[in-house]
Amino acid sequence: MRFPLLLVLIAAYSCCHAQYYMFGGYNYAAINMKGANSIVQEFNVRENHSIGTLSNNFHGYRVGMGKYSRHTLMELDFGNLIASQKSSNPNQLKESAEVVVNYMSASGRFGIKPFPKEFFTFGAAMQLGAQRIRYSFGGDYKTPVNQYLIGAEFYIDYAIKIRFLLKKSQRKDFFYLFRIRPYYQVQRKIGIGNFETQLNQTPNVAKNAIEDNLSHFGFNISIVVPFISEDDRSYLFAPARKKKKRKKRQQKEAPKGRL
């Protein structure tokens, strides 16, 4: 009972002493679709096509909102990863063939900030996503695989302040962050037998006869926009004694400002 209570107290404290922000940027994932690639290779041989390998070439985006507190990070985000390969065969009536794999997900993230004044964190996230495999023969897309997944993610990230995107008059008080976040995501295997049955028309293939796993390494590069000025951030994460000194200084300077 003590541990959940401790988490609630940490979250409550973080809400009172937090720097909120939003972010958006590029996401890369080194996903190796072994099962899907074997199905596509069989299709290429039979139909004289040259659809490429769906491995290590997933690209996409990730956007979200979160908050830095003194020693923690909490974040909600959404993103999409996609890889597509296309081929043409002039000897076929429907000469173009394309296969598209995409993974769309939302996640909740919690991180630890060991250095209060630095934008460095490490932590974990829980992902709720949907994996889809689509194909097309020169026309409408069909979706034989569409499954929902729950996975875990482990990450570290580091961000540096940048100011060149701001006007010169704002650079003293405000800033953006340039952040890079490498991660590893763990997912369960899913059956993609429907993709084999529809693409290669192979009879009696069980739904889970061929499997794929989206577990992968990746990284996210993003621009973070904090909802706070440089001066306010310094005060927010300053020790209590420095806050008292600032209040006393402001009280002394207040009468001079009114004259």
N, C-alpha and C positions, 0 to 999 in steps of 0.2 A: 504493500500500500504506500510505502514511503517514496518509491521511485516514481510512480505516476504523479504524486503530489509535487515532487521536485521538478518534474518537467513542466507542470502547470505554473509553478512559481517562476521558473526561468522564462517561460513564454510571456507571462504577465510583466516581468521586469523588462524584457526586451521591447515590449510594446511601448513602454514609458520612456525608454532611452534608445531610440532607433532612428536610423537614417533611411528613408524610403527612396526607391529608385525604380526605373523601368529600363529594359534593355532589348536589343534585337541584333541579330547577326547571322553569320554563316555557320553551317554545321556539316561536318564530314564524318562518314562512318566506313570502316573497313569491314563490310559484311561479306561473307563468303557463302553464296547460295549454292552449295554443292548439289543438293537434290534438284533444284530448278535447272542448274547448268547441265546436268546429265540428261534431263528431259529435252532441253533445247538442242543439245548435240545430236540426239537421236532424230529430232525433227529436221535438223540441217542435212543430215545424211540422206534421209528419205526423200526430202523435197528439194534437195540441191540449193539450199539457202545458206547464208553465212551470218546468222544472228550471233552477236558477240557474247562474251562471258559476263555474267552478272555478278562480279566479284570485285570488292575493294574500290568501287566507283559510285558510292551512294553520296549524293549531295542534297543539301536542303537548307532550312532556316530554323531558328528558334527565337521566340519572343516571350517576354514575361515581365512580371513585377516581383519585387521583393523588398527586403529591408536588412540592412546591416545594423546590428547592435554592437555593443562593446566587445563581446566575445562570441557572437553567433551570427549566422546568416539563415534567413528563411525565405523561400522563393516558390512561386507558382509559375509554370511556363507551359508553352505549347509549341509544337514543331512538326515538321514533316521531312522525311528522307525519301529520295526517289532515285531509281536507276532504270534506264531504258536502253534497249538495243534493237536496232532495226536492220532489215535486210531486204534486198530486191532480187527477183528472179524473172527476167523478161520472158522465159518460156512458160510461165504460169499465167493463167487467166487473172488471178488476183496476185499480182506480182510482188506486192510489198507485204512483209510480215513484221510485226513488232511485238515485243514482250516488255511489259512494264511492271516493276515491283516497287511498292511504296509502303512506308511505315509512318503512320500518323499517331502522335502520342501527346498526352498531357502528363505533367509530373509535379509532385510536391517534393521540395528539397530542403534539407537541413544541413548546415555546415558549422564548423568550429573555426573561430578566428583566434589563433594563439597570440597574435600581436595586435592589440587594440587599434594602433595607429596605422597599420598596414592593411592593404586590401588583399590578403592571402587567406584562403580558406581550404578546408578539406572536409569531406562528409559523404552523405549518401542521399539517394532519392528513390522514390517509388514511382514507377511508370505505369500508366494505363494506356494501352495503344491498340491499334488495329493494323494487321498486315494484309495487304491485298496483292494478288498476282493477276494481271490482266494480259490479254493478247488480242491481236487484231490481224485480219487478213485483208488489208486494203479497204477497210470500212469501219463498222462499229466495233467497239471493244466489248469483250466478254470477260466476266470475272469468275473463274472457277474456284479461287481461293479467297476467302474473306473471313479472317478469324481475329478475335479479340484476345489480347495478351496482357498479363501483369508481370512486370519484371523489376529487378533491382538495379540500381546504378551506383557506382562508387567513383568519386572524382576528387581532383584538386584544382584550384584555380588561383591565378594571380592577375592583378590589375594595376595599371599605372595611370597617373593623372595626365590628361592632355588638355591643352587650352587653345590650340591653334584654330579650332573650329568656331571659337567665340570671337566677338568683336573685341578690339583692343581695350575698350573701356570696361569690359566685363571680366577680363582675364585675371585680375587681381582677386576678385571675390568668388568667381564661379569656376567650375571645371567639369569635364567629362572623364570617363574611365575607359581605357582600352583593355579588355579582358580576354585572356585565353584560358580555356578550361578543357584539359584532357580528361577522359573518363573511360571506364569499362562498364558495359551493360550486360547483365545476365538474363537470358530468356529461355523459356522451355522450348522443346522441339514441337513442331506442329506437322500434321500429315498434309501432304500436297498431292495425294493420289488423284484428286479431281483434275488437277492441271495436266497430269500425264494422260488421263483418259480423254480429255477434250482436245489437247494439242496433237497427240499421236494416235488417238482412237484405239488405244490398247485395251482389249477386253479383260474383264475380271481383275482389275487392279483395285485393291482395297484402298479406302480413303487414307489410311495411315501406312500404306506399303512403302511410300517414299516420304522422307521427312526432311525438314530444313530447320535451321536454328539461327535466329537473329542475334545471338550473343556476339558482341564485337567491341573493339577499341574504336575510339573516335575523338574528335575535339570540336569545340565550339569557340568561335571568335566573335566577339560582340562589342558594341558600344553601349556603355551604361550611362544613363542620365540621372544623377542624384537630384532629389528634390530638396536641396539645402545648399547654402553658401559655404565657402571655405571657412569663414570666420565662425559661423554657427556650428559647423562640424567640429572645429577645434574646441569650442566651448562644450559641446555635447559629450565628447569623450575625454574631457579634461578631468584631472583629479579634483576632488571636492575642495581642497584648499585653494586651487587656482580659480575655481568658480566663485568662492567667497571673495577673493581679491578683486575679481572683475566686478562683482556687484558693488563692493565698496567704492571702487574707482568710478563706476557709473553714477553712484549716488553723490559723490563729491563733484563730478563734472556736470550734473544735471542743472544746478542753479546757474552755472556759467553759460550753459546753452540757452537759457531763457532770457538772458540779458541782451 
